[in-house]
Each structure stands twice: as structure tokens, then as C-alpha cells.
Amino acid sequence: MTDTALPLERLAAQAAAEAGANPHGEEGERYTAVNSEKNRPLYASRVKVYPKLVHGTFRRLKWLVMAVTLTIYYVTPWLRWDRGPNLPDQAVLLDFPSRRFYFFFLEIWPQEFYYITGLLILAALGLFLVTSVAGRVWCGYTCPQTVWTDLFIHVERFFEGERAKRIRLDKSPWSMGKLARKTGKHFTWILIALATGGAWVFYFADAPTLAGQLFTFDAPAAAYLFIGLFAATTYLLGGIAREQVCIYMCPWPRIQGAMFDEESLLVSYKDDRGEKRGPHKKGTSWEGRGDCIDCGQCVAACPMGIDIRDGMQLECIQCALCIDACDEIMDKVERPRGLIAYDTFRNQERRRAGETPKLDILRPRTILYSAVLVFVAAIMLFALSNRSTLDVSVLADRNPLFVQLSDGSVRNGYQVKIVNKEHSERIYRVSIDGLDGAILTRPALAGEGTDTVTVGADKLENLRFFVSLPGDDVKALDGGEAGFRFVITDLENGKTATRKTTFRGPGQ
């Protein structure tokens, strides 16, 4: 007899055996939602969750997302990107010594951190939009806690077997076999954790160079410290704490309610179809009862240890594994799939009222999120497309504000920082505009007037300049001060950068 043709009596007995209970016991004894909202006190010691492996669309999707996200995380530091001589060729690199963030063709300087801010705003708006449409799909599929926990559970399943075997193994006394399985599991967890911590530090230094230094014990102490720190947290959060992180540590479950509305698609149990639930014998009528046979497979599959039939809960990460588990049972009992499915509160009301369910994605909330997302993205694209490779900042002296010279003229001092973002050396002309009669001098050089400055590739040059104004022109200043501009001109391509500042003299 194939597994797909299991009689209902055998299915119920199998469910009971996996839970370690008497198959002929009381209803609800077979599976217990260890994180049930009904039984949850203010605080309780963790009850280990043994999620069952299920097969179906959402499980395959989770395998795919896990493979893609882990590949991106572990492989990205090893990707190369040619930026020219004397520049790092790592595609993604946060270079603290040079104070640069390299991301493929982009090179972000510290004063351009607003690009990172823009990306974070886009990520937040995207999360809000996706959550308002389809619930906590980020939590269920792409959250690092979910991805690594899923990986650790897979390792646990490899060494200790499926759900029923893992339960029996934990209840059994210690033996050489149990010790070997537990040792293999934890050793593999540690290797994964070390690889995770190692991959993280590779984003902050040249990956091949640092990898060689790590194996020859020539790497900086900070590298070993952070590898150990991230390895420890990965091992603890992915292998030991697991669902506790989502329940007690993560703030997102507590603010998700602000993102949902009655038209949000959430993993839901259709009680209008499933109730009244209860065991069902093959060959008997389905009249007067619901499609739920109370097998508990949705509870067994849940990595959070909840019962989706209790309704929307803080612990639910919307991974949809309970949908796969329930669909598999519906196929066996020859009932339509979708007893547990993505559904909306409004559609539940529509079905109860005899109306046709519908999907309403375009609504004020999602339109607003989409509009703001597009607006911020447009600003980011405009800023990137008009990004200058020449930048300048000017800081006027504060003490003293000005110096009155013996000939009656007044002099102000300025610190001028010129940033050359080109990958080649550039020569710039420094001049001033908007202050008639003013004379620009550079203390480090003899002479007056226009000055030229050479700035190396990807370098910042900090320069000292004086601006002097004859006494007669100082008397003409409105309120003892006047605005003007420093103008920096690239002598090769004619590009300019300007910065406004103020000239100050004695008040009238």
C-alpha cells in the first residue's frame, strides 16, 4: 500500500505515534501546539519544537530561497570587479582604512552616506508594501534567522532522522549511537557558524588575502574576534534559540499589525470550511461536518510550534509550511486543497455572507506605499545619475573670525577640502566668485590670486586659503559680512564644484 493511499485510521495512528501519544487517546492529544496562545504564560521555559518535513509548493520555494540567499551571502565577497590600478578589485567591500564602500560600479564616500540611507528607506518601504499585500513573507522566507534556522533544522534532520525519530532520540537514554548523532549535528552546526562568521569578515577586507591570513594565523586579532562573535551568535540563534528569537527578541511581530488590513493575504485556516472538525472514517459521509480531520499535521509542520487553526498569532512567520502539510492530507482524504491557504479577513466575511471572494491588492495603503517607494527610487536614480566625481567643502575660521592687517585690509581664513573621486590624478584651479576686490592667497605658496592644486586619484586634499579684502571694500559690507563662493575647476574636463561661504569683517 502506498503512502498516498493510507486509510484514515492508519493516518491518525501515524500522527499519534509521531507525537508519542496513544492513538486511541482523547481528541487533541495527538499533537500539541507548544506555543499555543491559549496556554502561553507571561514567561515559560522553552519547549523544544520538532518540525516535520513536508513536501509541496511552499517547501520547494523555501528550498530555492535558502539556496539563493545563502549563495549570495557566502559567494559575494569572492566576486571580483576591475576598478583600475591601485584600487581594490573586490566587488563588494566595506573598506574602513580608506573610508570607502565599494559596490560593483559604485564607490560611496563617507560624505555620500545618504545613498545608504536612501537604500535603507527603499528597503523599509518595500517591506511595508510586501507585508501589507502578503503578510510576513520576509519573515517566512528571507529573514536571516529563518534561513539559518531552516538550514540548522535540515542538518538536525540529516543526523537524527524525521520528527518521530528525533522525539524518540531525545527521550532515549544516552548511548554511543545517540552521542555520535548529537556530536555530528553540533559539529556541523559549528562549521556552518564558523563559515557564516568568516564570510561576514570577508566583506571588510580582501577575501582571498584575509582567508590566507586566517589559515596561517597571520590575520588581525579583530578578524578572529568577530568570526568568533558571529559564529557564536549563529550557533546560538539558529541551533538553540530558534523560534524564541522571533517570539521574544524580534520587534517585527509586534508592529506587523500596523501593516495588515482586512485585505492582506495571510496564511489562514478556513474555519468556515473546516469546522466542525474531527476524525473521519473512509467511506462515511462528509455531510454535517467540516473538512478538517484534526490530524494535527499542520501543527507538526510548524517551525514555530503553533496551531494555525487558532487564528492569526504573533508567533506565525507566514512560512506556509502548514499549507503544504494540509494539502497533502486533503489529497489523501480526497477533499479539495486550500483548507489552509493564503486568505484575507474580508474574504472570510464574504464567504460567510455567501459572496464571491476576491483579491484586492490596489487599495489606499498599497497605493501609498508604492507611490512613496517610486518617489524615493526616482530621487535615488536622479542623484546617482548626476553624481559628481568632484566635491568640495569649505570651513571658515571661527577663532578669530577675521584679522585686520596693517594696511587696513581684512583677512579671513578658510579650510578647503577637495575630494577627487576620479581614479586618476587631477589638477584643479581654485578661485573665488561674488566678492569684488577680494584677493585669494595660499599660505603655503608665494604670490596671490588664482591657485592650482594637484589631488591624487581617489584622494582628499585639505588646503589652507586666505581671502583678503581692502579696507574701503570692507566698509561697504552690509552688516560687516558678505557671501561669496569658492569655485573649484577641473583643468582637464572643465567640471566645476562650488561651495558658498561668508566673509566677515568688523561690524558697522
Secondary structure, 3 states (H helix, E strand, C coil): CCHHHCCHHHHHHHHHHHHCCCCCCCCCCCCCCCCCCCCCCCCCCCCCCCCCCCCCHHHHHHHHHHHHHHHHHHHHHHCECCCCCCCCCECEEEECCCCEEEECCEEECHHHCHHHHHHHHHHHHHHHHHHHHHCCHHHHHHCHHHHHHHHHHHHHHHHHCCHHHHHHHHHCCCCHHHHHHHHHHHHHHHHHHHHHHHHHHHHHCCHHHHHHHHHCCCCCHHHHHHHHHHHHHHHHHHHHHCHHHHHHHCCHHHHHHHCCCCCCCEEEECHHHHCCCCCCCCCCCCCCCCCCCCCCHHHHHCCCCCCHHHCCCCCCCCCCHHHHHHHHHHHHCCCCCCCEEEECHHHHHHHHCCCCCCCCCCCHHHHHHHHHHHHHHHHHHHHHHCCCCEEEEEEECCCCCCEECCCCCEEEEEEEEEEECCCCCEEEEEEEECCCCCEEECCCCCCECCEEEEECCCEEEEEEEEEEECHHHHHCCHHHEEEEEEEEEECCCCCEEEEEEEEECCCC
